[in-house]
Amino acid sequence: MNQPYPPQPPPTRGLIGFLSRLIVALMLILVLGYFGYLAITLGPDVKTIGLQDFLGGEKRTLSPTDMRGAPLRAGDRVYVLTTQSERIVPMRLRLSSTPQAPRQVLHADMWAFDTATAQPVWRKRLRTFEDRDRIDFEMLGADGNTIWVMMREPMGVSMKDGSIIADPQRIEAANPAMAGKRVNEPGYVAFGGQGLQLTLNDSTQWVVHGDTLRAEPRETAPKNPPGLLALAKDVVYSSRLQMRGMTVGKMWLGVLTDEEAKAYQADPVIPGRDPNARRGVLYDHFETQHFPQPLYEVQPRPYRVWSAKVEQVSAAPKGWSKDLPDTWGTRPKFSDYKALPESPPFLQGALLYDGSSETPYWFREPDSVLVMYHDKLGAGGRLKVARVSGPAGRVVWDAALPIANMKSSMPGKAVLAFTGNEPNPTYDPDDEESPEMLAKVVMLDVPTGTVSTFDMSTESVRQDAHQPTP
């Protein structure tokens, strides 16, 4: 029997070959489509996909940390609460289902920094939230070894290692009468001069002690018990941490522009009045206010350190009879203004303080104040701190800080701690993970002027967020 030429493959073998090619083509289309999905989902991050991402089944992208609220200082430790967003994109190829959508979670971490080095002693993951809406993150204060934190509900964190030592369940276990009565909303959880204060839904107010978690009525709880620590003052602008001056005994020490100094050295001037006109009640009023006023905003001008004599005189109206009772109190009277001869000009300079006390920082050996100022105006400017000693105004040291805006200033015997930020030189507005500002933790050694810094925005992304340092 004659065979056809050329020989024809069996029908089954041809069908199998066709199906094989079809499956390969479909697989190729699926893979290409999956990589297209990744390119759309990840954007520029698609270039960073590695083998480990595929083996792990997901691609994780961290955003820089965001400092939440004010920091807290306890001795040689500074505690900072941060949140950090993480984007998780599934990487596994699934033939039987559509690609999983990316999801975003929010991590809450507590950091403890060493004031000697500005490096983290530990970093602890407190919680991770899938639901990112309406979460109030803030430290409240410290009671003994317990740092109270608000994250939708009150939590207690150990100063020693960051472990969670108190939560609503443990608080209610120590105080069964509170069960079902807590109100976890702003205004009903607070920290004050008695410690952690909770207002229940029946309007009763309780103080929870950090060491035992036992609660007692606010009316009978001790006032200002030992072991309480308040947060640092958190400000918007650096100028909120600058003061005009201070009075030591009968001497005033502070900063003035040359124009201000000239005005205060002369007699008061009444706007619109002839300087040669007879002095009356209005002049007397201006004379009582004729001394350096508080700095509500440091002007973009050079300031120098000045001294003046100050004495307390009667606040009674001029000509008040000595035969009448003097119940007017006293007021300061300034005189003998002198510029400290060795004091250089400080651009937008004023005396540094912590934002809460009524006096600026003052150090001995040598007796000196700290002047915080700007190295230059504009976005390229950075803060500097100079230690200025008396009586001539000699600059002991002049330290550059890697921040453009100071957010908090925390006092210490030998080391000052600051938080602040500066513009990111590599900021990319098209990259969601590129921070516009870099958050910094800064330590300043007062005896030497040495500065230590930790860049939280950069380092928080480099560190393994899934295994925070213990």
Protein Blocks (a to p, Z undefined) as FASTA:
>chain_A
ZZdddddddfklmmmmmmmmmmmmmmmmmmmmmmmmmmmmnmmmlmmpcfklmmnopacd
ddddddehjdddehjaccdddddddddddfbdcfkbccdddddddddddddddfklopaf
bdcdfbdcfblghiacddfbdehjaccddehiacdddfklopafbdfklmmmmmmmlgop
accdehiaccdfkbpadddfkopacdddfklopacdfklpcehiehiacdddddfbfklm
ccfbdcehjaccddddfklmmmmmpccddehiafkbccdfklmmmmmmmccdddfbdcfb
dddddddddddddfbdehiafkbccfebpadddehiacdfklccdehiacddehlamcdc
ddehiadddddddfbgcjkbccdddddddfkopafbacddfbfbdfbdcddfklccdddd
dddfkbcfklmklcfbdcddddddfknopacdddfklmmmmpcfklccZZ
